[in-house]
């Protein structure tokens, strides 16, 4: 039997934030969530979220994918 990998904390948190903005216009919600992540999330968490969105990680809320497009790309690995 195969079990799915647990959802990473940054994905759960971002999806939870997106759920709180579901009543808003999607473009406005994405901008406001991106501003929240820039203000309160560690840059490493934002980089993980963007990398997951770029990689097409399953389980990311569509609104979170839109937010990831508004955040800077993760820095290149040395």
Chimera marker file (.cmm) of the C-alpha trace (Angstrom):
<marker_set name="trace">
<marker id="1" x="0.000" y="0.000" z="0.000" r="1" g="1" b="0" radius="0.5"/>
<marker id="2" x="1.320" y="3.418" z="-0.954" r="1" g="1" b="0" radius="0.5"/>
<marker id="3" x="0.705" y="6.365" z="1.290" r="1" g="1" b="0" radius="0.5"/>
<marker id="4" x="0.858" y="9.946" z="0.129" r="1" g="1" b="0" radius="0.5"/>
<marker id="5" x="3.561" y="12.174" z="1.510" r="1" g="1" b="0" radius="0.5"/>
<marker id="6" x="2.296" y="14.548" z="4.169" r="1" g="1" b="0" radius="0.5"/>
<marker id="7" x="1.461" y="18.056" z="3.025" r="1" g="1" b="0" radius="0.5"/>
<marker id="8" x="4.285" y="20.443" z="3.943" r="1" g="1" b="0" radius="0.5"/>
<marker id="9" x="3.512" y="23.113" z="6.527" r="1" g="1" b="0" radius="0.5"/>
<marker id="10" x="4.019" y="26.016" z="4.114" r="1" g="1" b="0" radius="0.5"/>
<marker id="11" x="1.437" y="24.519" z="1.735" r="1" g="1" b="0" radius="0.5"/>
<marker id="12" x="-1.086" y="23.937" z="4.533" r="1" g="1" b="0" radius="0.5"/>
<marker id="13" x="-0.569" y="27.475" z="5.821" r="1" g="1" b="0" radius="0.5"/>
<marker id="14" x="-0.871" y="29.086" z="2.384" r="1" g="1" b="0" radius="0.5"/>
<marker id="15" x="-3.995" y="27.072" z="1.573" r="1" g="1" b="0" radius="0.5"/>
<marker id="16" x="-5.478" y="28.126" z="4.918" r="1" g="1" b="0" radius="0.5"/>
<marker id="17" x="-4.795" y="31.782" z="4.202" r="1" g="1" b="0" radius="0.5"/>
<marker id="18" x="-6.348" y="31.409" z="0.744" r="1" g="1" b="0" radius="0.5"/>
<marker id="19" x="-9.485" y="29.934" z="2.314" r="1" g="1" b="0" radius="0.5"/>
<marker id="20" x="-9.890" y="33.121" z="4.370" r="1" g="1" b="0" radius="0.5"/>
<marker id="21" x="-9.863" y="35.205" z="1.179" r="1" g="1" b="0" radius="0.5"/>
<marker id="22" x="-12.228" y="33.008" z="-0.843" r="1" g="1" b="0" radius="0.5"/>
<marker id="23" x="-15.007" y="35.638" z="-0.642" r="1" g="1" b="0" radius="0.5"/>
<marker id="24" x="-12.829" y="38.275" z="-2.343" r="1" g="1" b="0" radius="0.5"/>
<marker id="25" x="-12.221" y="38.921" z="-6.009" r="1" g="1" b="0" radius="0.5"/>
<marker id="26" x="-9.432" y="36.456" z="-6.965" r="1" g="1" b="0" radius="0.5"/>
<marker id="27" x="-7.038" y="39.106" z="-8.303" r="1" g="1" b="0" radius="0.5"/>
<marker id="28" x="-7.477" y="41.300" z="-5.227" r="1" g="1" b="0" radius="0.5"/>
<marker id="29" x="-7.188" y="38.304" z="-2.923" r="1" g="1" b="0" radius="0.5"/>
<marker id="30" x="-3.958" y="37.177" z="-4.607" r="1" g="1" b="0" radius="0.5"/>
<marker id="31" x="-2.424" y="40.650" z="-4.189" r="1" g="1" b="0" radius="0.5"/>
<marker id="32" x="-3.439" y="40.845" z="-0.524" r="1" g="1" b="0" radius="0.5"/>
<marker id="33" x="-2.178" y="37.350" z="0.260" r="1" g="1" b="0" radius="0.5"/>
<marker id="34" x="1.122" y="38.071" z="-1.507" r="1" g="1" b="0" radius="0.5"/>
<marker id="35" x="1.484" y="41.243" z="0.592" r="1" g="1" b="0" radius="0.5"/>
<marker id="36" x="0.807" y="39.213" z="3.741" r="1" g="1" b="0" radius="0.5"/>
<marker id="37" x="3.409" y="36.605" z="2.804" r="1" g="1" b="0" radius="0.5"/>
<marker id="38" x="5.986" y="39.301" z="2.005" r="1" g="1" b="0" radius="0.5"/>
<marker id="39" x="5.343" y="40.948" z="5.384" r="1" g="1" b="0" radius="0.5"/>
<marker id="40" x="5.135" y="37.911" z="7.649" r="1" g="1" b="0" radius="0.5"/>
<marker id="41" x="6.698" y="34.845" z="6.038" r="1" g="1" b="0" radius="0.5"/>
<marker id="42" x="10.359" y="34.005" z="6.117" r="1" g="1" b="0" radius="0.5"/>
<marker id="43" x="11.907" y="34.369" z="2.633" r="1" g="1" b="0" radius="0.5"/>
<marker id="44" x="12.794" y="30.660" z="2.683" r="1" g="1" b="0" radius="0.5"/>
<marker id="45" x="9.124" y="29.727" z="3.143" r="1" g="1" b="0" radius="0.5"/>
<marker id="46" x="8.128" y="32.009" z="0.268" r="1" g="1" b="0" radius="0.5"/>
<marker id="47" x="10.834" y="30.448" z="-1.898" r="1" g="1" b="0" radius="0.5"/>
<marker id="48" x="9.542" y="26.949" z="-1.091" r="1" g="1" b="0" radius="0.5"/>
<marker id="49" x="6.009" y="27.999" z="-2.002" r="1" g="1" b="0" radius="0.5"/>
<marker id="50" x="7.094" y="29.512" z="-5.322" r="1" g="1" b="0" radius="0.5"/>
<marker id="51" x="9.211" y="26.457" z="-6.150" r="1" g="1" b="0" radius="0.5"/>
<marker id="52" x="6.292" y="24.145" z="-5.364" r="1" g="1" b="0" radius="0.5"/>
<marker id="53" x="3.949" y="26.191" z="-7.550" r="1" g="1" b="0" radius="0.5"/>
<marker id="54" x="6.461" y="26.181" z="-10.411" r="1" g="1" b="0" radius="0.5"/>
<marker id="55" x="6.878" y="22.409" z="-10.042" r="1" g="1" b="0" radius="0.5"/>
<marker id="56" x="3.105" y="21.874" z="-10.136" r="1" g="1" b="0" radius="0.5"/>
<marker id="57" x="2.870" y="20.411" z="-6.630" r="1" g="1" b="0" radius="0.5"/>
<marker id="58" x="-0.513" y="18.760" z="-6.158" r="1" g="1" b="0" radius="0.5"/>
<marker id="59" x="-2.647" y="20.111" z="-3.345" r="1" g="1" b="0" radius="0.5"/>
<marker id="60" x="-1.877" y="23.790" z="-3.850" r="1" g="1" b="0" radius="0.5"/>
<marker id="61" x="-5.022" y="25.911" z="-3.884" r="1" g="1" b="0" radius="0.5"/>
<marker id="62" x="-5.464" y="27.666" z="-7.267" r="1" g="1" b="0" radius="0.5"/>
<marker id="63" x="-5.428" y="31.009" z="-5.451" r="1" g="1" b="0" radius="0.5"/>
<marker id="64" x="-2.079" y="30.084" z="-3.889" r="1" g="1" b="0" radius="0.5"/>
<marker id="65" x="-0.729" y="29.338" z="-7.371" r="1" g="1" b="0" radius="0.5"/>
<marker id="66" x="-1.805" y="32.847" z="-8.422" r="1" g="1" b="0" radius="0.5"/>
<marker id="67" x="-0.091" y="34.281" z="-5.339" r="1" g="1" b="0" radius="0.5"/>
<marker id="68" x="3.135" y="32.441" z="-6.181" r="1" g="1" b="0" radius="0.5"/>
<marker id="69" x="3.222" y="34.221" z="-9.541" r="1" g="1" b="0" radius="0.5"/>
<marker id="70" x="3.309" y="37.550" z="-7.671" r="1" g="1" b="0" radius="0.5"/>
<marker id="71" x="6.246" y="36.568" z="-5.471" r="1" g="1" b="0" radius="0.5"/>
<marker id="72" x="9.883" y="36.719" z="-6.563" r="1" g="1" b="0" radius="0.5"/>
<marker id="73" x="11.337" y="33.467" z="-7.868" r="1" g="1" b="0" radius="0.5"/>
<marker id="74" x="13.448" y="31.418" z="-5.496" r="1" g="1" b="0" radius="0.5"/>
<marker id="75" x="17.164" y="32.223" z="-5.631" r="1" g="1" b="0" radius="0.5"/>
<marker id="76" x="19.292" y="29.885" z="-7.739" r="1" g="1" b="0" radius="0.5"/>
<marker id="77" x="20.972" y="27.068" z="-5.884" r="1" g="1" b="0" radius="0.5"/>
<marker id="78" x="24.784" y="27.304" z="-5.721" r="1" g="1" b="0" radius="0.5"/>
<link id1="1" id2="2" r="1" g="1" b="0" radius="0.2"/>
<link id1="2" id2="3" r="1" g="1" b="0" radius="0.2"/>
<link id1="3" id2="4" r="1" g="1" b="0" radius="0.2"/>
<link id1="4" id2="5" r="1" g="1" b="0" radius="0.2"/>
<link id1="5" id2="6" r="1" g="1" b="0" radius="0.2"/>
<link id1="6" id2="7" r="1" g="1" b="0" radius="0.2"/>
<link id1="7" id2="8" r="1" g="1" b="0" radius="0.2"/>
<link id1="8" id2="9" r="1" g="1" b="0" radius="0.2"/>
<link id1="9" id2="10" r="1" g="1" b="0" radius="0.2"/>
<link id1="10" id2="11" r="1" g="1" b="0" radius="0.2"/>
<link id1="11" id2="12" r="1" g="1" b="0" radius="0.2"/>
<link id1="12" id2="13" r="1" g="1" b="0" radius="0.2"/>
<link id1="13" id2="14" r="1" g="1" b="0" radius="0.2"/>
<link id1="14" id2="15" r="1" g="1" b="0" radius="0.2"/>
<link id1="15" id2="16" r="1" g="1" b="0" radius="0.2"/>
<link id1="16" id2="17" r="1" g="1" b="0" radius="0.2"/>
<link id1="17" id2="18" r="1" g="1" b="0" radius="0.2"/>
<link id1="18" id2="19" r="1" g="1" b="0" radius="0.2"/>
<link id1="19" id2="20" r="1" g="1" b="0" radius="0.2"/>
<link id1="20" id2="21" r="1" g="1" b="0" radius="0.2"/>
<link id1="21" id2="22" r="1" g="1" b="0" radius="0.2"/>
<link id1="22" id2="23" r="1" g="1" b="0" radius="0.2"/>
<link id1="23" id2="24" r="1" g="1" b="0" radius="0.2"/>
<link id1="24" id2="25" r="1" g="1" b="0" radius="0.2"/>
<link id1="25" id2="26" r="1" g="1" b="0" radius="0.2"/>
<link id1="26" id2="27" r="1" g="1" b="0" radius="0.2"/>
<link id1="27" id2="28" r="1" g="1" b="0" radius="0.2"/>
<link id1="28" id2="29" r="1" g="1" b="0" radius="0.2"/>
<link id1="29" id2="30" r="1" g="1" b="0" radius="0.2"/>
<link id1="30" id2="31" r="1" g="1" b="0" radius="0.2"/>
<link id1="31" id2="32" r="1" g="1" b="0" radius="0.2"/>
<link id1="32" id2="33" r="1" g="1" b="0" radius="0.2"/>
<link id1="33" id2="34" r="1" g="1" b="0" radius="0.2"/>
<link id1="34" id2="35" r="1" g="1" b="0" radius="0.2"/>
<link id1="35" id2="36" r="1" g="1" b="0" radius="0.2"/>
<link id1="36" id2="37" r="1" g="1" b="0" radius="0.2"/>
<link id1="37" id2="38" r="1" g="1" b="0" radius="0.2"/>
<link id1="38" id2="39" r="1" g="1" b="0" radius="0.2"/>
<link id1="39" id2="40" r="1" g="1" b="0" radius="0.2"/>
<link id1="40" id2="41" r="1" g="1" b="0" radius="0.2"/>
<link id1="41" id2="42" r="1" g="1" b="0" radius="0.2"/>
<link id1="42" id2="43" r="1" g="1" b="0" radius="0.2"/>
<link id1="43" id2="44" r="1" g="1" b="0" radius="0.2"/>
<link id1="44" id2="45" r="1" g="1" b="0" radius="0.2"/>
<link id1="45" id2="46" r="1" g="1" b="0" radius="0.2"/>
<link id1="46" id2="47" r="1" g="1" b="0" radius="0.2"/>
<link id1="47" id2="48" r="1" g="1" b="0" radius="0.2"/>
<link id1="48" id2="49" r="1" g="1" b="0" radius="0.2"/>
<link id1="49" id2="50" r="1" g="1" b="0" radius="0.2"/>
<link id1="50" id2="51" r="1" g="1" b="0" radius="0.2"/>
<link id1="51" id2="52" r="1" g="1" b="0" radius="0.2"/>
<link id1="52" id2="53" r="1" g="1" b="0" radius="0.2"/>
<link id1="53" id2="54" r="1" g="1" b="0" radius="0.2"/>
<link id1="54" id2="55" r="1" g="1" b="0" radius="0.2"/>
<link id1="55" id2="56" r="1" g="1" b="0" radius="0.2"/>
<link id1="56" id2="57" r="1" g="1" b="0" radius="0.2"/>
<link id1="57" id2="58" r="1" g="1" b="0" radius="0.2"/>
<link id1="58" id2="59" r="1" g="1" b="0" radius="0.2"/>
<link id1="59" id2="60" r="1" g="1" b="0" radius="0.2"/>
<link id1="60" id2="61" r="1" g="1" b="0" radius="0.2"/>
<link id1="61" id2="62" r="1" g="1" b="0" radius="0.2"/>
<link id1="62" id2="63" r="1" g="1" b="0" radius="0.2"/>
<link id1="63" id2="64" r="1" g="1" b="0" radius="0.2"/>
<link id1="64" id2="65" r="1" g="1" b="0" radius="0.2"/>
<link id1="65" id2="66" r="1" g="1" b="0" radius="0.2"/>
<link id1="66" id2="67" r="1" g="1" b="0" radius="0.2"/>
<link id1="67" id2="68" r="1" g="1" b="0" radius="0.2"/>
<link id1="68" id2="69" r="1" g="1" b="0" radius="0.2"/>
<link id1="69" id2="70" r="1" g="1" b="0" radius="0.2"/>
<link id1="70" id2="71" r="1" g="1" b="0" radius="0.2"/>
<link id1="71" id2="72" r="1" g="1" b="0" radius="0.2"/>
<link id1="72" id2="73" r="1" g="1" b="0" radius="0.2"/>
<link id1="73" id2="74" r="1" g="1" b="0" radius="0.2"/>
<link id1="74" id2="75" r="1" g="1" b="0" radius="0.2"/>
<link id1="75" id2="76" r="1" g="1" b="0" radius="0.2"/>
<link id1="76" id2="77" r="1" g="1" b="0" radius="0.2"/>
<link id1="77" id2="78" r="1" g="1" b="0" radius="0.2"/>
</marker_set>
